[in-house]
Structures are given as C-alpha cells and as structure tokens.
C-alpha cells in the first residue's frame, strides 16, 4: 500500500470522524424531536456550550478523560465509538467505490445505516428523514450507480422489492403470531436500501439480516434475556445485512444455506 493511498485513506477516515460527530447529534436529538442545528453542542448535564476545541472527534474525549470540562460529568463512551465507527465505515466505502463520484453517495448510505442502527436500538424507531432520504438519494443517483448498472429502473425495482418483501413478512408475521412482526420504519428502510443496491442485493441483505437476527434472538432467549414472543429491534440487523451485501457476490448456495438454517431454527423455537 503506497503512501498516496495511505494518505487518501487517512483523509477519508478523518472525514468519517467528523460526520461521526454529527451522527452523535442526530442519534441523540432526532428521536427526542429536537433540532439538529440549534442549540449548539452542549453538555446534557450542565447545559454549558461545548467549545470547538472540546468537540474534536475522539481526541477531545481522550484529552478530557471522558469528562465535561465545566461540570465534570462523565461523557458516554458511545460518542467516540460512534465517531470511530463512522470513520471506519467511510474507509470501507472507499474500498467499495474507490476514489470516485460514488464515494460520497455510499458514505451517505453508511452514515444512515449507522444512525438508524443506534436510534432503533435505543428507541425502536427509524426516522423517516433517513429511510425516505435513502429512497430519494438512491433514485436520484441511480444513473451513475454501478450496483444498479446505472439504471433508474433497477433502482425502482429494488425499492419495490425491498419494501414489498418486508410488507409480505409483516403480513405473514401478523397472521402467524397475532401481533405486529415488522415496523413501518423497517419497510421504508429496505425500500431505501433497495433503491441503492437493486432488487437482488436487497433480497440478499434481508436474508443476512434474518440470519443475524435469529442468532442474536436465539442467544438472548437461551440467556433468558428475552422471551420467544418478545420483539427486538430489527433495524440494526437490516443495516448490517445491507452493508455486508456490498462486499458479497450473492452466490446462490449462501442463500440456500441461510434458508435451510432459518427453517430449522424456526421449527426448534416455535414448535
């Protein structure tokens, strides 16, 4: 890996850290229906504004030893971890698209996946600003998106299949379990993902999400942290599946393996 490539990766990572700081703002404020612009960043304990040199991603947290400069209240470790996660995701998107016009587009995609994961984990909601934003940006950039063969029609198909698949799962789940099995936010999220990656990859992303969710769900049930009919946020699994799909070629045997695993696990858990 040459010095120029290392420098580019470093710059992309720094941009990721910066957007990670903004991600923290979105994660905290949006589910609480607060403005992401005003007021400026401030300590949630003492409400004193955070000065620019105390708001440098990761570095300020380390220099302040994880405490507010004014009141000494502990700063959650989540903040630098989200910043780092965003930095690494941006670098991964660089390896997906290269230094091309699609890099900022897929950095936006990764940013949305990160924010959606954290918000859904905390509040079991997925803000429309992100899911609908994904649909709009996915359709608007379809003409230059190699994942869609630069086809607007492929983006439309992906949007329909992504959202439609989860609508079908929601109907089946409602019929079988007599309760809502899928939230509207999940449906709109996968419509947005489909607009970015097309109908074939979005189906594979749903398969991967179901596989991840079943593993986590089974582990929680075995650990007695969750009952069989308890609901768990599915957005983080969908986001993970969507990101993983970018790096895979969707071989059919993987899909078949996941289907067989899901069928066996379903039989064990519910019958």
N, C-alpha and C positions, 0 to 999 in steps of 0.2 A: 504494500500500500504506500504510494508515493506521498510526498509532503503536500502537494496541491490537493489531493483527495482528502488527506487528513485535515487540512485547513477548511475545506468545504464542509466536511462532516462536523467539525467543531463549530462553525458558524451556524449550521442548521440546528445543532444541539442548543446553542445559545438562544436562537430564536424560539426553540421549543420551550426552554425555561421561561422566557418572557411570556409566552402565551400560556404556560402553565400557571403563572401568577394570575393572569386574567381568568383562567379556568377556575381557580380557587374562589374568585369573586362571584362567578356565575353559580358555582356549586353552593355557596353559602346564601346568596341573595335571591336567586330566581325562585326556588321553591317557597321562599318566605314572602314572595311578591314585593321585593324591594328593588329599587333602581340599581342597575349595574354601573351607573355613571355617577350619581350623587347619592349620598355624600362621598367624599374621597375616602380611601382606605383608612380605617381607624381601628383601634383596639376595641373588641366587643365587650371588654370588661370596664375600662375607664373612659372609653369613647374619645380619647385623645387621638388626633390625626397621626398617621404613620408617615414620618418624613421619608424623602426619597432614598436616603442612604440606609434606612432601616427596612426598605422594601425591595432590596435587590434579591432576586430569586436564589434560594438555598444559602448563599453567602451570608446574608443578614441574619438568617436563623442561626447559623453557626457562630457568628460574631456575638450575637446577643445571648447565646447559650440557651436558646429556646424560650426566652422570657421577654415580656414587653419592657421597653426602656423606661416607660413612665411609671407603671404600677407594679411591675414585676410579675404579673400574671403569666402563667405558663402558656406558651404557644403550642398548639397541637402539632405533633409530628406529621400529621396528614399534609400540612401545607407544603413543606419541602418535598415530601414524597410525591405529591401530585405534580409539582413542578418538574421533578426528575422524570416521572413517568411521561409527561408531555414531551420533554426533551428527547427521551429515547424513542418515543413513538414517531416524532418528526424525523429522526435519523432512519428509523425503519422505513418510513415513507420515501425517504431519499433512495434507499436501496430498491424500493418497488418501482419508482418512476425515473430515477436518475435526476440529474440537474436539468429538468425540462419544464415546460409550461404547466405540466400536470402536477408538479411537486406542491405548490400552494393549494391546489384543489384537494389533493389527498391529505395534506396536512390539516386542512379544514375538516375533512372526513374523520381523521384520527382524533382531532380536538373534540368533535362532537361525541365520538364514542367514549372518550374519557369522561367528559362532563355528564353524559347520560348515565354511565355506569355508577358514578358516585351519587348522583341525585336519586336514581332509582333504588340504590342500596339503602339510602337514608330515609327516603320518603315514599318509596313505591309509586313514584310518578315519573313520567318522561315529558318534559316541557315541549309544547308544540313548536316553540321557537327553533328547536333543534331538529325535530323529526320533519316538520314542514320545510325547514331550511334545507335539509338534506335533499328533499324531493325537488325543490326549486333549483338548487345548485347542480344536482345530478342531471336534471333535464337540460339545464342551460349549457352545461359543459359537455354534453353527450357527443357533440360534433367533433370534439378533439380528444375524446376519452378512448384509449386503446383497449380498455377492458370491454368496451361496447362495440368495438370495431368502428368507432366514430359514427355510430348510428343512433339517431334520435329515437327511432322505432324500437331498437333494442332496450333503450332506457325506459320507454313506455312499458314494454313487456316486463322488464324487471320490476318496475313499480307495481304493476298489476299482480304479478306472480308473488312478489314479496309480501304485499299486504293481503292479497287473496288467500295465500296459504295459511296465514295466521288467523284470518277470519274463519276459514274452514276448521282449523284446530280449535278455535274458540267455540264454535257451534257443537263440534263433537264433544269437547270437554264439558260444555254445559249440559248436554244430553246425558253423558255418562255419569258425571259426578254431581249433577244437580246444583252446581254453583259455577260462578264465572271462573274460567280456566285461563283466560287471556285478557289483558287490559287493552284498551283502545290505544294507549301510548305505544305498546309493543307492535301493534298492527301498523301504525303510521311510521314507526321507526324502520320496520323492514320494507315498507314501501319506499322510504328514502334510501335505504341501503341498496335495494334493487335498482333504483334509478342510477346509482353509481356503478354497480358491478354486473348488472344484467341478470336475466332470469335463471340461468343455470347456476351461477355462483351464489345467488341469493338462496336458492334451494339448498345448496351445499352448506351455506352458512347456518341455515336453520337446523340442518342435521347435526352439525358440530355443536350448536348451542344446546340442542336437546341432549346430546351426549354429555356435555359438560354439566348441564343442569341435573341430569339423572345421577351422575357421580356425586355431585355436591349434595343433592337431596338424599341419596341413599346414605351418605356419610353422616348427615345430620340426623336422619331417622335412627341409624344404628347407635349414634351417640346420645340419643334421646333428647336432642335439642329441638326437634321438630316432629310433629305427628304426621301420619301418612297423608291426611287431607289438608294439612296446613299449606298456605300459599307462600311462595318465596319469590323475591324479585327476579324476573326473567330477563330484564333489560341488560344486566351485566353479562349474562351468558350469550345473548344475541350480539352484543357489541364485540365480545371476544371471538365468537364464531365468524363475525363479519371481517374482523382484522386478520384472523388466521387464514381465511379463504383467499386473501390477496396473495398469499405465498404458495398456494397449492394449485395443482393442475386438475383437481376434481376427478381422479381415477374412479371408475365405477365400482371397483371392488371395495374401496373405502366406504362408499355409500352403503353397499350391501352389508358390510360388516356392522356398520352403525345400526342399520335397520334390524338385523338379527339380534344385536345386543339390546336394543330398545324393547323389542318384543319379549325377550326372555326376562328382562328386568321388570317390565310391566306385569307380567304374569306372576312373578315372585312377590311383588309388593302389594298387589291388589286382589289376588285370587288365591 
